[in-house]
């Protein structure tokens, strides 16, 4: 299977790691995973600071190397929320609960273009130890670390 997944991945946290692992699981040994990584200009719409594309690219490569996937893979730069998903021939999209609406929008636009819809595989967002979602915003605010552990600040 050819699987697509995308994001800013900054900082790369346990929710992102689960999303990427799921994409590789679905692809299987014979498949391919295309990972869309947001460009600096697209990522800068976030409300918190973002590391440069090059830094995020290197961290993504390091993580993927650490899990030693069997499937082929490549990283493509995203300049918008769709990337190549509207033209590409692929089987499935892996999204989180938070990005599920983007997956639905991709299929709607594919239908409008006369392209077949793709399967959408949604993973549940990973919870921090306080029971709330792990998110890049919470990490940047200093509430939690990339594994969802609470950061206790001295008063």
Protein Blocks (a to p, Z undefined) as FASTA:
>chain_A
ZZddddjkpacdfklmmmmmmmmmmnommlccddddddfklmmmpmbdcddfklmmmmmm
mmmmmnopabdcdddddfbfnlmmlmpccfbdcddfklmmmmmmmmmmmmmnopacdddd
dddddddfkopacdfklmmnomacfkopacdddZZ
